Structures are given as C-alpha cells and as structure tokens.
Amino acid sequence: MSSTDRRGKRPADTFDWGAISLVVFDVDGTLYDAPRLRLRMAAWLLADAVRCRSLEALRTLATFRRMREALAEAGARASAEPPAVSPMHAVGEVGTPMAAMDCAGVDFLRLQYRLPAQHLGCRPAEVQARVEDWMERRPLRWLAACRRPGIAALFDALRRQGKQVAVLSDYPARDKLAALGLHADPVVWAGDAGIGRLKPDPRGLRQILARTGVAADRTVVVGDRADRDGAVAARVGARALLLGRPKAGRATAPDDALWIRGFDDPVFAPLLQAGPADGTGGLLMANRGSGASAAIGVSGPHRPGGARQSAG
C-alpha cells in the first residue's frame, strides 16, 4: 500500500510532529504482536487442558473476553449517547443492566468477573484467578519475543524530541511494559482509581491529559483498534495513528486518523531520522549532502501549565 495515502484522503507526510507534545500508546496488539502471542498461549493452554483433562481454563478465558467486550460496547454507547440508553440496557447474555455501572456505582473490577461467573456457574474469584494467571502473569515470559519491531527506537526518538510518552490500556500494563523493556509515564489502565471504564470511554485519556498538562489537540493516540483507540482519541479531540489496515466490517476510524503499517512507517521518519529538538519547536535533521541542518515541524513543545482542553 502506498505511503502517500492509506485512508484515501491525505498523505502521511502531512503529519506535523512539531504540533505534538504527548504520544499515548495502547499496549495489547500495539506494542507487541498479539496474534503471535496468542498462538504461543493457545499451545500452552491446550497442553494444560490435556494434562488436567479439563477445558475449564479455556472456557473461562473465552467467556471473560466476550463479556468484557460486551461491557466495552455497552459503555461506549452509554458514554456517547446517555439519553438514549435505557436503565435496563443489558450487557452480554446475563441480563445485567449496563446503567447500573453509573447509576448504582457498581465496581467495574468486580463486575468484569461477576458477569462471566454468572454465565459459567462458578465464583467470581475463580474467574479472577484464571484471568490473572493466564492473561496477566504467564504471557510475560513471551512478550519480549513478540515486541513490535522498531518500537524501542521510536520511544527513544520521541523522548529525544522532548515528547512525553504515556500508556492507556484496558488491562494492567506496568508488568507488560517491564517485560517489553519499555518505559512510559504516566501509565493508566481501566482499573485505576477514578477510571473504572474501558475504552472508548474517555476517562482514562482525560486523566493522562490532566497529569501531563498537555492539551488534547497536542496529543496523538497510537493503537490498533478504530473502535477503541481511534474513538477515545476522537472523544477528547486528539489525533490517532492506527496500526494495520482498514478492513470491511471494522469500525470507522475518526476522520483525521491515519492508518500505519508499523513503527517503521514513513509517518515516523521525521522522528527517527532527526537529532535532538532545536529548542524552537523544529526537529534538527542532518542534511547529508551539505552537513547543514534543516528544521521540520512548526510548533514548539507544549509546556506544562499551558492551555488545556476542557474535559467536558
């Protein structure tokens, strides 16, 4: 696919990194190759099922993923169009009211385990134990082998240019970042205090903007899902870079989102090829022919305490 226009609307080289002060990364499927990791974990799960002569772990994880997706979908509808959401709008297959999460203050962390437990006929603690074992702890040993090519170099390049690097995830992220050999600050996930919602609910991203002091229009979200990462960026007025290709049946990406092929995509070339920031907002790039330097990017780095977009 040509790098000149992956969405049919505008060239990749129009992305102005000089106007960006904060880059917020998704984790799962973005910083590492999720299909590759899933293949490794599937083999491990099947071997465990044969050894234990039980499919309970497989059933539990599949049900948990399905119910969590239902929570995210219902939450997206509720936060996008609250007047249209009935108090008895059901989540998944167990008839739990989505509106209860807001109206009754239901703890999201408990709800994500209680829903699949009701479906499976077991205790929420059993679901939680299997999820934490198979989805949080065991995959850590394989993450480094599944890390996306070029992501470490991109993190380094962003910091050289004075950009802040943050993470927003629907799952606990700190141990994964450590396993990947990456560092970000702040790191926010759906279970943090004051969040309690999955993307595309904007609470997590708004918390990152507040903690970094960066305005939404100087922020770009990098992720792999238009319906989660692209949508949460659009809800606060940030830009989005989406990993992969638009496909039929996928959620529509925001109008100003750009699809990228990977972290060697031409959109990142100004960062990866440039030297340190020049202090005036441009990126210093060596001119190989003359030894001169050329500045690219038009806006200086955002200083904390500057104008901030309303979280309303």
Buried (B, 14 or more C-beta within 10 A) or exposed (E): EEBEBBBEEEBBEEBEBBBBBBBBBBBBBBBBBBEEBBEBBEEBBEEBBEEEEEEEBBBBBEBBEBBBEBBBBBBBBBBBEEEEBEEEBEBBBBEBBBBBBBEEEBEBEEBBBBBBBBBBEBEBEBBBEBBEEBBEEBBEEBBEEBBBEBBBBBBBBBEBBBBBBBBBBBBBBEEBBEBBEBEBEBBBBBBBEEBBBBBBBBBBBBBBBEBBBBBBBBBBBBBBBBBBBBBBBBBBBBBBBBBBEBEEEBEEBBEBBBBBBEBBBBBBBBBBEBEEBBEEBBBBBEEEEEEEBEBBBEBBBBEEEEEBBEEE
